[in-house]
């Protein structure tokens, strides 16, 4: 599907959703869309995940640098 077809499909879907009167159907659609949301964690590489986990461990151990110090170094 090219971007023009995708845009047209989105408009059609929005119109369909706006015309729904059933609360149960709206809830089903919302649940479906929520279940399709992508967790950013799953999109990270193993290296990125390891770096984040290391940073959390360091923060838990109090090995942090105050923001003011970081800003002084980069300015």
C-alpha positions as CSV (number, residue, x, y, z in Angstrom):
1,X,0.0,0.0,0.0
2,X,1.5,3.3,-1.0
3,X,1.2,6.4,1.2
4,X,-1.8,7.8,-0.7
5,X,-3.7,4.6,-0.2
6,X,-2.7,4.5,3.4
7,X,-3.9,8.0,3.9
8,X,-7.2,7.2,2.2
9,X,-7.6,4.1,4.4
10,X,-6.9,6.1,7.6
11,X,-9.6,8.6,6.6
12,X,-12.1,5.8,5.9
13,X,-11.3,4.1,9.2
14,X,-11.7,7.4,11.1
15,X,-15.1,7.9,9.5
16,X,-16.2,4.4,10.4
17,X,-15.0,4.9,14.0
18,X,-16.8,8.2,14.3
19,X,-20.1,6.6,13.1
20,X,-20.0,3.8,15.8
21,X,-22.6,4.1,18.4
22,X,-21.9,0.9,20.3
23,X,-19.7,1.4,23.4
24,X,-18.8,-2.3,23.3
25,X,-17.4,-2.0,19.8
26,X,-15.4,1.1,20.7
27,X,-13.9,-0.7,23.6
28,X,-12.9,-3.7,21.4
29,X,-11.3,-1.4,18.9
30,X,-9.4,0.4,21.7
31,X,-8.2,-2.9,23.1
32,X,-7.1,-4.1,19.7
33,X,-5.1,-0.9,19.1
34,X,-3.6,-1.0,22.6
35,X,-2.5,-4.6,22.1
36,X,-0.7,-3.6,18.9
37,X,1.4,-0.9,20.6
38,X,5.1,-1.6,20.3
39,X,7.2,-1.5,23.4
40,X,10.3,0.6,22.7
41,X,12.4,-1.9,24.7
42,X,11.7,-4.6,22.1
43,X,13.0,-2.3,19.4
44,X,16.4,-1.7,21.1
45,X,19.6,-3.7,20.2
46,X,21.1,-6.0,22.9
47,X,24.0,-3.5,23.2
48,X,21.5,-0.6,23.8
49,X,19.7,-2.6,26.5
50,X,23.0,-3.5,28.2
51,X,24.0,0.2,28.3
52,X,20.7,1.2,29.8
53,X,20.8,-1.6,32.4
54,X,24.4,-0.5,33.3
55,X,23.3,3.1,33.7
56,X,20.4,2.0,36.0
57,X,22.9,-0.1,38.1
58,X,25.2,2.9,38.3
59,X,22.4,5.2,39.4
60,X,21.3,2.7,42.0
61,X,24.8,2.7,43.4
62,X,24.8,6.5,43.6
63,X,27.3,6.8,40.7
64,X,25.7,9.7,39.1
65,X,26.8,13.2,38.0
66,X,24.7,16.2,38.8
67,X,23.1,17.9,35.8
68,X,24.8,21.2,36.6
69,X,28.2,19.5,36.3
70,X,27.3,17.9,33.0
71,X,26.0,21.3,31.6
72,X,29.3,23.0,32.7
73,X,31.3,20.4,30.9
74,X,29.4,20.7,27.6
75,X,29.1,24.5,27.5
